[in-house]
């Protein structure tokens, strides 16, 4: 039977936010993109280990994070580089399909709200009321299993970023590699909660890891 693992070291890695013995920072790819990602992180999400937005930015050198409520930049030029066309990823009633901007001649600054749906709506309506909204294709499915609220068509932040960048950059490998990062984080966390066996975790569990006085073979 599955059981909850008790890791010998409960201190979390400041990078990936997993317990240090499960740190996945060495597995994070460096994904160069023309699109500039602006992650607008609600302050309540900033230190949650289940947050995937910051995990995505760790893979994307052409990105920045703005934490709402902590002195976020006041002007657009501080939010994204000059010469970029800003778009907010949010299914507003006026949102255009993100496919309309595939291989855009003008570089895109993609603003991605990270938080609950009401929090994301405030990002669009209060912080970026004049910035055009874009939406992802219909029929997407999530593999995120760390929080209870699973509504059809809603993705984790890293899955949404992966899908959006795969389209904007016209490069499906970006989508695939970011989704893999998300799966590793989720499945390692599920393993610590006793909900997955080690051989069910993408990429496996680090060998030699100790829990409950035993060692992962």
C-alpha positions in Angstrom: 0.0 0.0 0.0 1.1 3.6 -0.7 2.1 5.6 2.4 3.2 9.1 3.1 6.9 9.5 2.8 8.8 11.4 5.5 11.9 12.9 4.0 14.9 13.3 6.2 15.4 16.9 5.1 12.2 19.0 5.1 14.0 22.2 4.1 12.8 23.3 0.6 15.0 24.3 -2.3 14.6 28.1 -2.8 14.6 27.5 -6.6 12.1 24.7 -7.4 10.5 24.7 -3.9 10.7 20.9 -3.6 12.2 19.3 -0.5 16.0 19.5 -1.0 16.5 15.8 -1.5 14.0 16.0 -4.4 15.4 19.2 -5.9 14.9 19.3 -9.7 16.8 22.4 -10.5 19.5 20.4 -12.4 16.8 19.1 -14.7 15.4 22.5 -15.7 16.1 23.3 -19.4 17.1 26.7 -20.7 14.6 27.7 -23.3 15.5 30.7 -25.4 12.4 32.6 -26.8 11.7 35.7 -28.8 8.6 36.2 -26.7 9.1 38.0 -23.5 7.1 36.5 -20.6 5.8 38.6 -17.8 4.5 36.5 -15.0 2.2 38.5 -12.7 2.2 36.5 -9.5 -0.3 37.2 -6.7 1.5 37.7 -3.5 -0.4 34.7 -1.9 1.1 32.5 -4.6 4.7 33.7 -4.2 5.9 31.0 -1.8 3.5 28.1 -2.4 5.4 24.9 -3.3 2.5 24.0 -5.6 2.9 27.1 -7.7 4.1 26.3 -11.3 4.5 29.8 -12.7 7.9 30.5 -11.1 9.0 27.1 -12.2 8.3 28.1 -15.8 10.3 31.4 -15.5 13.2 29.4 -14.1 13.4 27.8 -17.6 12.9 31.0 -19.6 15.8 33.6 -19.5 13.6 36.0 -21.5 11.1 36.5 -18.7 10.4 38.5 -15.5 8.2 38.1 -12.5 6.0 40.9 -11.0 4.5 40.1 -7.6 1.2 41.9 -7.1 1.0 44.0 -4.0 4.8 44.3 -3.6 5.7 47.5 -5.4 5.0 46.3 -8.9 6.3 48.6 -11.7 4.0 51.5 -12.4 4.7 52.1 -16.1 4.5 49.8 -19.1 8.1 50.3 -20.1 9.2 48.8 -16.7 7.0 45.8 -17.3 8.3 44.7 -20.7 11.0 45.7 -23.2 10.5 48.5 -25.6 9.3 47.5 -29.0 7.2 44.6 -27.8 3.5 44.2 -28.4 1.8 43.3 -25.0 -0.9 40.6 -24.8 -2.6 39.3 -21.7 -3.3 35.6 -21.5 -6.8 35.6 -20.1 -10.1 34.4 -21.7 -11.8 37.8 -21.6 -15.0 38.1 -23.7 -13.0 40.1 -26.2 -10.0 37.8 -26.3 -8.5 36.8 -29.6 -7.2 33.4 -30.4 -3.5 33.3 -29.6 -2.9 31.6 -32.9 -3.5 35.0 -34.5 0.0 36.0 -33.3 2.0 33.0 -34.3 5.3 34.2 -35.6 4.3 37.8 -35.2 6.6 40.3 -36.9 6.6 42.4 -33.8 8.0 40.6 -30.7 5.3 39.7 -28.2 5.4 40.5 -24.4 3.0 37.9 -23.0 1.5 38.8 -19.7 0.4 35.8 -17.7 -1.6 36.2 -14.5 -0.8 33.6 -11.9 -3.3 33.0 -9.1 -7.0 32.1 -8.7 -9.4 33.0 -11.5 -10.8 36.0 -9.6 -7.2 37.1 -9.0 -6.4 36.7 -12.7 -9.4 38.7 -13.7 -8.2 41.6 -11.5 -4.8 41.5 -13.3 -6.6 42.0 -16.6 -9.2 44.5 -15.5 -7.1 46.6 -13.1 -3.5 46.4 -14.1 -3.9 46.0 -17.9 -7.3 47.2 -18.9 -6.1 48.6 -22.2 -3.9 45.6 -23.2 -5.4 43.1 -25.7 -6.4 39.7 -24.3 -5.7 36.4 -26.0 -7.1 32.9 -25.3 -5.7 29.4 -25.7 -7.3 26.9 -28.0 -10.4 25.0 -26.7 -10.2 21.3 -25.6 -6.9 21.4 -23.7 -6.5 19.0 -20.8 -4.5 19.3 -17.6 -2.3 16.8 -15.9 -1.9 19.0 -12.8 -3.1 17.0 -9.7 -1.9 19.0 -6.7 -5.0 21.2 -6.0 -8.6 20.1 -5.8 -10.2 22.6 -8.2 -10.1 20.9 -11.6 -12.4 22.5 -14.1 -12.6 21.4 -17.7 -10.4 23.5 -19.9 -8.3 25.1 -17.1 -4.6 24.4 -17.0 -1.9 25.0 -14.5 0.2 28.1 -15.1 3.1 26.2 -16.5 0.8 24.3 -18.9 -0.8 27.5 -20.0 2.7 29.1 -20.6 3.9 26.0 -22.4 0.9 26.0 -24.8 1.1 29.8 -25.4 4.8 29.8 -26.1 4.6 26.7 -28.3 2.2 28.6 -30.5 3.8 32.0 -30.4 7.2 30.6 -31.1 5.8 28.0 -33.5 7.9 25.5 -31.7 6.1 22.4 -30.2 9.3 21.4 -28.4 9.0 24.4 -26.0 5.5 23.2 -25.2 6.7 19.6 -24.6 9.7 20.5 -22.5 7.9 22.9 -20.2 5.1 20.4 -19.7 7.6 17.8 -18.8 9.1 20.1 -16.1 5.6 20.5 -14.7 5.0 16.8 -14.6 8.2 16.1 -12.8 7.4 18.7 -10.1 3.8 17.4 -9.7 4.8 13.7 -9.6 7.7 14.1 -7.2 5.3 15.9 -4.9 2.7 13.2 -5.3 5.4 10.6 -4.4 6.1 12.4 -1.1 2.4 12.3 -0.3 2.3 8.6 -1.0 0.1 8.9 -4.0 2.6 7.5 -6.6 5.2 4.8 -6.5 8.8 5.8 -7.5 8.5 4.0 -10.8 5.4 6.1 -11.7 7.3 9.4 -11.4 8.5 11.0 -14.7 12.3 10.8 -14.6 12.1 8.7 -11.4 13.1 9.5 -7.9 16.8 10.3 -7.1 18.6 7.1 -6.2 19.9 6.9 -2.7 17.2 9.1 -1.3 16.2 8.1 2.2 12.7 8.1 3.6 11.2 6.3 6.6 14.6 4.8 7.3 14.8 3.2 3.8 16.7 4.0 0.7 15.2 4.4 -2.8 16.8 1.5 -4.9 
